[in-house]
C-alpha cells in the first residue's frame, strides 16, 4: 500500500507542468511557440536562459524530491520505493493528467531521479551530455546519447548487487529515446535546431 501511495503522489507531482506555468506567468502559452514542448529547452529558447534554467531546476526537483523522500519513508524497501517514486514522477512529467497526457520529454526529471537514486550513473550521464552538446550544440543529440549511456553504465556499476535499478534505468532510457523520435528524424534530415552562440552562424 505504501508503494502505491508513493507512486500516485509522485505521479501527481511529476505531472505539474512547470514550464507551461512559468510561460503563462509571462503571458504566453509555451505550447504555441518554438517546438511546442513544455520542457526546459523550449522555455529557454522562447523566454531566455534564466527562465529556462529555472524550469530545468523545478523539473529536476520533481524527480529528485519524490525519490529522496520515498527512500527515507520506507527504509526497509529503499530501492523499491525510490524506483517507484522515480518512475512515477517521470511518467507524470511525460504524460501529465492535467494536460491530457501531452507532457515533456523527461530529461530534466530523469536527471533529478538519477541524482537521488544512482548518483554515480548521473555523473556519467552529465559528462556524456556535456561532451556531446559541447561538440555538436544539439540538445536533443546530447540527451539521446546520455539516455543510451546511463543504462549501460548502470549495469556495470550496480549489477549483480542490484538488479531492479539497472532494469529500470534501461527502460527509462528507452522511454527518453522514444520521446525524442521527432528529434531523431530531424537530426537525420539535417533540420534539427542547434544552440549557436550569439555572433556565430
Phi and psi in degrees as GROMACS dihedral restraints (atoms count N, CA, C in turn):
[ dihedral_restraints ]
;  ai    aj    ak    al  type     phi  dphi    fc
    3     4     5     6     1   -60.3    20    10
    4     5     6     7     1   -42.4    20    10
    6     7     8     9     1   -65.9    20    10
    7     8     9    10     1   -36.0    20    10
    9    10    11    12     1   -64.2    20    10
   10    11    12    13     1   -45.7    20    10
   12    13    14    15     1   -64.5    20    10
   13    14    15    16     1   -39.3    20    10
   15    16    17    18     1   -62.1    20    10
   16    17    18    19     1   -43.9    20    10
   18    19    20    21     1   -62.5    20    10
   19    20    21    22     1   -44.0    20    10
   21    22    23    24     1   -64.6    20    10
   22    23    24    25     1   -47.9    20    10
   24    25    26    27     1   -63.0    20    10
   25    26    27    28     1   -39.8    20    10
   27    28    29    30     1   -67.4    20    10
   28    29    30    31     1   -39.2    20    10
   30    31    32    33     1   -61.8    20    10
   31    32    33    34     1   -46.9    20    10
   33    34    35    36     1   -64.2    20    10
   34    35    36    37     1   -37.1    20    10
   36    37    38    39     1   -68.8    20    10
   37    38    39    40     1   -44.8    20    10
   39    40    41    42     1   -62.8    20    10
   40    41    42    43     1   -26.0    20    10
   42    43    44    45     1   -78.8    20    10
   43    44    45    46     1    -9.4    20    10
   45    46    47    48     1   -64.9    20    10
   46    47    48    49     1   118.5    20    10
   48    49    50    51     1   -85.5    20    10
   49    50    51    52     1    78.1    20    10
   51    52    53    54     1   -58.8    20    10
   52    53    54    55     1   -39.7    20    10
   54    55    56    57     1   -60.0    20    10
   55    56    57    58     1   -43.3    20    10
   57    58    59    60     1   -64.6    20    10
   58    59    60    61     1   -43.8    20    10
   60    61    62    63     1   -66.3    20    10
   61    62    63    64     1   -41.2    20    10
   63    64    65    66     1   -64.4    20    10
   64    65    66    67     1   -42.9    20    10
   66    67    68    69     1   -64.7    20    10
   67    68    69    70     1   -39.6    20    10
   69    70    71    72     1   -63.9    20    10
   70    71    72    73     1   -31.8    20    10
   72    73    74    75     1   -66.1    20    10
   73    74    75    76     1   -16.7    20    10
   75    76    77    78     1  -103.6    20    10
   76    77    78    79     1     8.6    20    10
   78    79    80    81     1    84.5    20    10
   79    80    81    82     1    18.0    20    10
   81    82    83    84     1  -131.7    20    10
   82    83    84    85     1   157.1    20    10
   84    85    86    87     1   -98.9    20    10
   85    86    87    88     1   107.9    20    10
   87    88    89    90     1   -59.1    20    10
   88    89    90    91     1   -22.7    20    10
   90    91    92    93     1   -70.2    20    10
   91    92    93    94     1   -14.5    20    10
   93    94    95    96     1  -101.9    20    10
   94    95    96    97     1     9.7    20    10
   96    97    98    99     1  -134.3    20    10
   97    98    99   100     1   154.7    20    10
   99   100   101   102     1    58.3    20    10
  100   101   102   103     1  -130.1    20    10
  102   103   104   105     1   -79.3    20    10
  103   104   105   106     1   -11.8    20    10
  105   106   107   108     1    85.5    20    10
  106   107   108   109     1    -2.5    20    10
  108   109   110   111     1   -81.5    20    10
  109   110   111   112     1   149.1    20    10
  111   112   113   114     1   -91.0    20    10
  112   113   114   115     1     3.4    20    10
  114   115   116   117     1   -81.5    20    10
  115   116   117   118     1   179.2    20    10
  117   118   119   120     1   -64.4    20    10
  118   119   120   121     1   -37.2    20    10
  120   121   122   123     1   -61.6    20    10
  121   122   123   124     1   -45.1    20    10
  123   124   125   126     1   -68.6    20    10
  124   125   126   127     1   -37.6    20    10
  126   127   128   129     1   -61.6    20    10
  127   128   129   130     1   -41.1    20    10
  129   130   131   132     1   -62.4    20    10
  130   131   132   133     1   -44.6    20    10
  132   133   134   135     1   -62.8    20    10
  133   134   135   136     1   -41.8    20    10
  135   136   137   138     1   -85.9    20    10
  136   137   138   139     1   -42.1    20    10
  138   139   140   141     1  -110.3    20    10
  139   140   141   142     1    -5.3    20    10
  141   142   143   144     1   104.3    20    10
  142   143   144   145     1   168.0    20    10
  144   145   146   147     1   -61.5    20    10
  145   146   147   148     1   -46.7    20    10
  147   148   149   150     1   -57.4    20    10
  148   149   150   151     1   -47.5    20    10
  150   151   152   153     1   -73.0    20    10
  151   152   153   154     1   -30.4    20    10
  153   154   155   156     1   -65.2    20    10
  154   155   156   157     1   -44.3    20    10
  156   157   158   159     1   -65.7    20    10
  157   158   159   160     1   -40.6    20    10
  159   160   161   162     1   -60.9    20    10
  160   161   162   163     1   -42.5    20    10
  162   163   164   165     1   -62.8    20    10
  163   164   165   166     1   -43.3    20    10
  165   166   167   168     1   -59.8    20    10
  166   167   168   169     1   -45.1    20    10
  168   169   170   171     1   -61.6    20    10
  169   170   171   172     1   -45.9    20    10
  171   172   173   174     1   -64.8    20    10
  172   173   174   175     1   -42.0    20    10
  174   175   176   177     1   -65.7    20    10
  175   176   177   178     1   -37.0    20    10
  177   178   179   180     1   -67.2    20    10
  178   179   180   181     1   -38.7    20    10
  180   181   182   183     1   -64.4    20    10
  181   182   183   184     1   -28.9    20    10
  183   184   185   186     1   -62.4    20    10
  184   185   186   187     1   -26.6    20    10
  186   187   188   189     1   -90.0    20    10
  187   188   189   190     1   -44.9    20    10
  189   190   191   192     1   -68.0    20    10
  190   191   192   193     1   -45.9    20    10
  192   193   194   195     1   -56.5    20    10
  193   194   195   196     1   -53.5    20    10
  195   196   197   198     1   -60.0    20    10
  196   197   198   199     1   -40.8    20    10
  198   199   200   201     1   -64.1    20    10
  199   200   201   202     1   -48.0    20    10
  201   202   203   204     1   -58.1    20    10
  202   203   204   205     1   -47.7    20    10
  204   205   206   207     1   -69.5    20    10
  205   206   207   208     1   -42.7    20    10
  207   208   209   210     1   -61.5    20    10
  208   209   210   211     1   -41.9    20    10
  210   211   212   213     1   -67.9    20    10
  211   212   213   214     1   -21.6    20    10
  213   214   215   216     1   -95.5    20    10
  214   215   216   217     1   -24.9    20    10
  216   217   218   219     1   -75.5    20    10
  217   218   219   220     1   -30.2    20    10
  219   220   221   222     1  -127.1    20    10
  220   221   222   223     1    70.1    20    10
  222   223   224   225     1   -62.7    20    10
  223   224   225   226     1   -28.0    20    10
  225   226   227   228     1   -72.1    20    10
  226   227   228   229     1   -17.6    20    10
  228   229   230   231     1  -132.2    20    10
  229   230   231   232     1    47.4    20    10
  231   232   233   234     1   -58.9    20    10
  232   233   234   235     1   -45.4    20    10
  234   235   236   237     1   -64.2    20    10
  235   236   237   238     1   -47.1    20    10
  237   238   239   240     1   -62.8    20    10
  238   239   240   241     1   -41.9    20    10
  240   241   242   243     1   -66.1    20    10
  241   242   243   244     1   -43.4    20    10
  243   244   245   246     1   -64.1    20    10
  244   245   246   247     1   -42.7    20    10
  246   247   248   249     1   -65.6    20    10
  247   248   249   250     1   -41.8    20    10
  249   250   251   252     1   -60.2    20    10
  250   251   252   253     1   -47.7    20    10
  252   253   254   255     1   -63.9    20    10
  253   254   255   256     1   -44.4    20    10
  255   256   257   258     1   -65.5    20    10
  256   257   258   259     1   -47.1    20    10
  258   259   260   261     1   -62.4    20    10
  259   260   261   262     1   -43.4    20    10
  261   262   263   264     1   -63.7    20    10
  262   263   264   265     1   -40.7    20    10
  264   265   266   267     1   -64.3    20    10
  265   266   267   268     1   -42.0    20    10
  267   268   269   270     1   -66.5    20    10
  268   269   270   271     1   -41.8    20    10
  270   271   272   273     1   -63.7    20    10
  271   272   273   274     1   -37.1    20    10
  273   274   275   276     1   -62.5    20    10
  274   275   276   277     1   -43.5    20    10
  276   277   278   279     1   -66.5    20    10
  277   278   279   280     1   -41.8    20    10
  279   280   281   282     1   -76.6    20    10
  280   281   282   283     1   -34.0    20    10
  282   283   284   285     1  -132.6    20    10
  283   284   285   286     1    67.2    20    10
  285   286   287   288     1   -72.2    20    10
  286   287   288   289     1   131.6    20    10
  288   289   290   291     1   -63.1    20    10
  289   290   291   292     1   -29.6    20    10
  291   292   293   294     1   -69.4    20    10
  292   293   294   295     1   -21.3    20    10
  294   295   296   297     1  -120.3    20    10
  295   296   297   298     1    25.2    20    10
  297   298   299   300     1    66.5    20    10
  298   299   300   301     1    27.7    20    10
  300   301   302   303     1    85.0    20    10
  301   302   303   304     1     4.7    20    10
  303   304   305   306     1  -103.6    20    10
  304   305   306   307     1    93.1    20    10
  306   307   308   309     1  -118.5    20    10
  307   308   309   310     1  -158.0    20    10
  309   310   311   312     1   -84.3    20    10
  310   311   312   313     1  -173.3    20    10
  312   313   314   315     1   -93.3    20    10
  313   314   315   316     1    -5.9    20    10
  315   316   317   318     1    88.6    20    10
  316   317   318   319     1     6.9    20    10
  318   319   320   321     1   -68.4    20    10
  319   320   321   322     1   -51.2    20    10
  321   322   323   324     1   -64.4    20    10
  322   323   324   325     1   -44.0    20    10
  324   325   326   327     1   -64.9    20    10
  325   326   327   328     1   -39.4    20    10
  327   328   329   330     1   -63.6    20    10
  328   329   330   331     1   -36.9    20    10
  330   331   332   333     1   -61.5    20    10
  331   332   333   334     1   -42.5    20    10
  333   334   335   336     1   -63.3    20    10
  334   335   336   337     1   -41.9    20    10
  336   337   338   339     1   -60.8    20    10
  337   338   339   340     1   -45.3    20    10
  339   340   341   342     1   -62.3    20    10
  340   341   342   343     1   -41.0    20    10
  342   343   344   345     1   -61.4    20    10
  343   344   345   346     1   -39.3    20    10
  345   346   347   348     1   -77.6    20    10
  346   347   348   349     1   -29.0    20    10
  348   349   350   351     1  -104.7    20    10
  349   350   351   352     1   -38.6    20    10
  351   352   353   354     1  -149.7    20    10
  352   353   354   355     1    72.8    20    10
  354   355   356   357     1   -64.3    20    10
  355   356   357   358     1   -29.6    20    10
  357   358   359   360     1   -64.4    20    10
  358   359   360   361     1   -44.4    20    10
  360   361   362   363     1   -65.6    20    10
  361   362   363   364     1   -34.4    20    10
  363   364   365   366     1   -62.0    20    10
  364   365   366   367     1   -40.8    20    10
  366   367   368   369     1   -61.7    20    10
  367   368   369   370     1   -42.3    20    10
  369   370   371   372     1   -63.6    20    10
  370   371   372   373     1   -42.7    20    10
  372   373   374   375     1   -60.5    20    10
  373   374   375   376     1   -43.0    20    10
  375   376   377   378     1   -63.4    20    10
  376   377   378   379     1   -41.1    20    10
  378   379   380   381     1   -63.5    20    10
  379   380   381   382     1   -44.2    20    10
  381   382   383   384     1   -64.0    20    10
  382   383   384   385     1   -47.4    20    10
  384   385   386   387     1   -57.9    20    10
  385   386   387   388     1   -48.6    20    10
  387   388   389   390     1   -62.3    20    10
  388   389   390   391     1   -42.6    20    10
  390   391   392   393     1   -65.6    20    10
  391   392   393   394     1   -45.3    20    10
  393   394   395   396     1   -66.1    20    10
  394   395   396   397     1   -42.5    20    10
  396   397   398   399     1   -65.7    20    10
  397   398   399   400     1   -40.9    20    10
  399   400   401   402     1   -60.6    20    10
  400   401   402   403     1   -39.6    20    10
  402   403   404   405     1   -81.2    20    10
  403   404   405   406     1   -33.8    20    10
  405   406   407   408     1  -109.3    20    10
  406   407   408   409     1   -26.6    20    10
  408   409   410   411     1    66.7    20    10
  409   410   411   412     1    17.1    20    10
  411   412   413   414     1  -102.2    20    10
  412   413   414   415     1   114.6    20    10
  414   415   416   417     1   -64.3    20    10
  415   416   417   418     1   -42.4    20    10
  417   418   419   420     1   -63.9    20    10
  418   419   420   421     1   -44.5    20    10
  420   421   422   423     1   -64.0    20    10
  421   422   423   424     1   -41.2    20    10
  423   424   425   426     1   -61.5    20    10
  424   425   426   427     1   -41.8    20    10
  426   427   428   429     1   -67.4    20    10
  427   428   429   430     1   -41.5    20    10
  429   430   431   432     1   -64.5    20    10
  430   431   432   433     1   -46.2    20    10
  432   433   434   435     1   -70.3    20    10
  433   434   435   436     1   -34.6    20    10
  435   436   437   438     1   -65.5    20    10
  436   437   438   439     1   -40.3    20    10
  438   439   440   441     1   -65.2    20    10
  439   440   441   442     1   -27.8    20    10
  441   442   443   444     1   -81.2    20    10
  442   443   444   445     1   -33.9    20    10
  444   445   446   447     1   -75.2    20    10
  445   446   447   448     1   -38.1    20    10
  447   448   449   450     1   -60.3    20    10
  448   449   450   451     1   -46.0    20    10
  450   451   452   453     1   -59.7    20    10
  451   452   453   454     1   -42.1    20    10
  453   454   455   456     1   -60.7    20    10
  454   455   456   457     1   -44.6    20    10
  456   457   458   459     1   -64.6    20    10
  457   458   459   460     1   -38.3    20    10
  459   460   461   462     1   -64.4    20    10
  460   461   462   463     1   -34.6    20    10
  462   463   464   465     1   -67.0    20    10
  463   464   465   466     1   -36.7    20    10
  465   466   467   468     1   -69.7    20    10
  466   467   468   469     1   -41.0    20    10
  468   469   470   471     1   -78.1    20    10
  469   470   471   472     1   -38.4    20    10
  471   472   473   474     1  -112.8    20    10
  472   473   474   475     1   -19.8    20    10
  474   475   476   477     1   -89.3    20    10
  475   476   477   478     1   139.3    20    10
  477   478   479   480     1   -95.3    20    10
  478   479   480   481     1     0.6    20    10
  480   481   482   483     1   -58.0    20    10
  481   482   483   484     1   -39.6    20    10
  483   484   485   486     1  -124.9    20    10
  484   485   486   487     1   136.2    20    10
  486   487   488   489     1  -109.8    20    10
  487   488   489   490     1   -40.6    20    10
  489   490   491   492     1   -64.5    20    10
  490   491   492   493     1   -37.9    20    10
  492   493   494   495     1   -62.8    20    10
  493   494   495   496     1   -52.1    20    10
  495   496   497   498     1   -64.7    20    10
  496   497   498   499     1   -32.8    20    10
  498   499   500   501     1   -63.5    20    10
  499   500   501   502     1   -47.0    20    10
  501   502   503   504     1   -63.4    20    10
  502   503   504   505     1   -42.2    20    10
  504   505   506   507     1   -67.9    20    10
  505   506   507   508     1   -31.2    20    10
  507   508   509   510     1   -65.1    20    10
  508   509   510   511     1   -45.4    20    10
  510   511   512   513     1   -65.2    20    10
  511   512   513   514     1   -40.1    20    10
  513   514   515   516     1   -67.8    20    10
  514   515   516   517     1   -36.6    20    10
  516   517   518   519     1   -62.1    20    10
  517   518   519   520     1   -42.1    20    10
  519   520   521   522     1   -63.1    20    10
  520   521   522   523     1   -39.5    20    10
  522   523   524   525     1   -61.7    20    10
  523   524   525   526     1   -45.8    20    10
  525   526   527   528     1   -62.3    20    10
  526   527   528   529     1   -42.9    20    10
  528   529   530   531     1   -62.8    20    10
  529   530   531   532     1   -43.2    20    10
  531   532   533   534     1   -63.2    20    10
  532   533   534   535     1   -35.4    20    10
  534   535   536   537     1   -69.4    20    10
  535   536   537   538     1   -13.7    20    10
  537   538   539   540     1  -103.8    20    10
  538   539   540   541     1    22.3    20    10
  540   541   542   543     1   -56.5    20    10
  541   542   543   544     1   -46.6    20    10
  543   544   545   546     1   -64.5    20    10
  544   545   546   547     1   -35.4    20    10
  546   547   548   549     1   -65.6    20    10
  547   548   549   550     1   -40.7    20    10
  549   550   551   552     1   -59.8    20    10
  550   551   552   553     1   -42.8    20    10
  552   553   554   555     1   -62.3    20    10
  553   554   555   556     1   -42.2    20    10
  555   556   557   558     1   -69.3    20    10
  556   557   558   559     1   -35.5    20    10
  558   559   560   561     1   -61.5    20    10
  559   560   561   562     1   -43.2    20    10
  561   562   563   564     1   -66.1    20    10
  562   563   564   565     1   -33.0    20    10
  564   565   566   567     1   -85.3    20    10
  565   566   567   568     1   -11.1    20    10
  567   568   569   570     1    78.7    20    10
  568   569   570   571     1    21.8    20    10
  570   571   572   573     1  -112.2    20    10
  571   572   573   574     1     5.0    20    10
  573   574   575   576     1   -71.0    20    10
  574   575   576   577     1   138.6    20    10
  576   577   578   579     1   -71.8    20    10
  577   578   579   580     1   141.9    20    10
  579   580   581   582     1  -124.8    20    10
  580   581   582   583     1   156.3    20    10
  582   583   584   585     1   -82.6    20    10
  583   584   585   586     1   122.0    20    10
  585   586   587   588     1  -119.7    20    10
  586   587   588   589     1   133.0    20    10
  588   589   590   591     1   -62.0    20    10
  589   590   591   592     1   145.3    20    10
  591   592   593   594     1   -58.8    20    10
  592   593   594   595     1   137.7    20    10
  594   595   596   597     1    93.1    20    10
  595   596   597   598     1    -4.5    20    10
  597   598   599   600     1  -120.4    20    10
  598   599   600   601     1   155.6    20    10
